[in-house]
Amino acid sequence: MCRHLAYLGPPASVGELLTRGTHSLRSQSWAPREMRGGGTINADGFGVAWWAPPAEATPEHGSGVRWHGGMGSDPDEAETGPPQTTAGPPVVSRYRNASPIWTDPAVDEVLPQLHSTAVLAAIRSATVGMPVERAACAPFTHGRWAFSHNGAIPDWRETLTAIAAQFGSPSLLEAESLTDSATLWVILRVLLEDGTDPGTALRRVVAAVLERSPKARLNLLVGDGETVWATTRHHSLSVLVADDLAVVASEPYDDDPRWRPIADRQLVVVRPGRLIVEPLAVEPPDASGNFSENERAFS
Ligand code: GLN
C-alpha cells in the first residue's frame, strides 16, 4: 500500500503539507497506522503535485519549448514580446523522488517555498515485483490532472491489457513505469481527456478492473486543481471538509475532530465546503449516463 493525500483550500506550503500534523504524511512513511495487510512501511519514494493558476504558470512557447522570460532570453521577444498566457485551467507541476521521503532535504528546504491552493501527494510502498524508481512514484500527471493509486491489481498485465481495449485502446507503452498504477493511469486519463465526468470515469474503470481482477485494491485519487475525486476499495481513507478547505487522506494527519472516515467501496468528491460520498456503482446511475441528484447539484 501507499498513503496519499489531497488538499484544496487557502494557499498552503507544499512542503508543510507533507509534514503537517502529529501524524503527517512523512510520518506515515515509517509509522502508518492503517496498513490493512498492504505492507509495513512506505519507503519506496514519494511525490507531490501542485497547481498554479494559468497566469502564474510558465507559458508554453512555440512547439512546446518553455519560455523562461527575462530580457533577451527569447530571440523573438523584441518583435513579438513574451508569449501571452490565456485564461484556462490550473497548471500542474510535480516533484518526485524514489528514495524514502524522510531522506530528502527538499521536503524541508525547498518545497516549503512553494505555495498552492491545490496539492496532491503520495508516499509509496512498491507492490512485490514492481520497480522502485522515480517514474513509478505517484502522482502521475497529464494535462491538468494528477493521479495516485493506493492498492494493487493482481494479474495487472493481463487485466489492464484487456481493459485498455474497452477504453479506446490507448498505447500502454505510454505508461511511465511498468507498474499497475502507471498503466491504469494511461487508461483512466483517456476518459478524463474525453470529457467524461471524473466520478463516472472512476466508477467505470474500477468496475472494469474488478470484473477481471476481483481482489484488486483500488483506492484511487484524482485532482484537477479545483476538485478532488477518490475511491475506496479495500484501503483506508478519511476526509476533512470545512467551509474554506477540503483534505482527503489515507490517514488523518492530526487529531482534528472534523476528520471523517470513509467506508469501503465509495466514491468521494470534494471541494472546500462541499462533500459528496456515494456508493461506487458499477455503472452510471442510469443507462443514459445521467448523474444522480447529488452529482448534478455539485457540478
Ligand atoms: N501497486 C502500486 C505500486 O506498486 C501501489 C502500491 C501501494 O499502494 N502500496 O506502485
Boltz pocket constraint, residues with backbone or C-beta under 6 A from the ligand:
constraints:
  - pocket:
      binder: B
      contacts: [[A, 1], [A, 2], [A, 3], [A, 38], [A, 39], [A, 124], [A, 125], [A, 126], [A, 127], [A, 130], [A, 136], [A, 149], [A, 150], [A, 151], [A, 152], [A, 153], [A, 179], [A, 180], [A, 181]]
      max_distance: 6.0
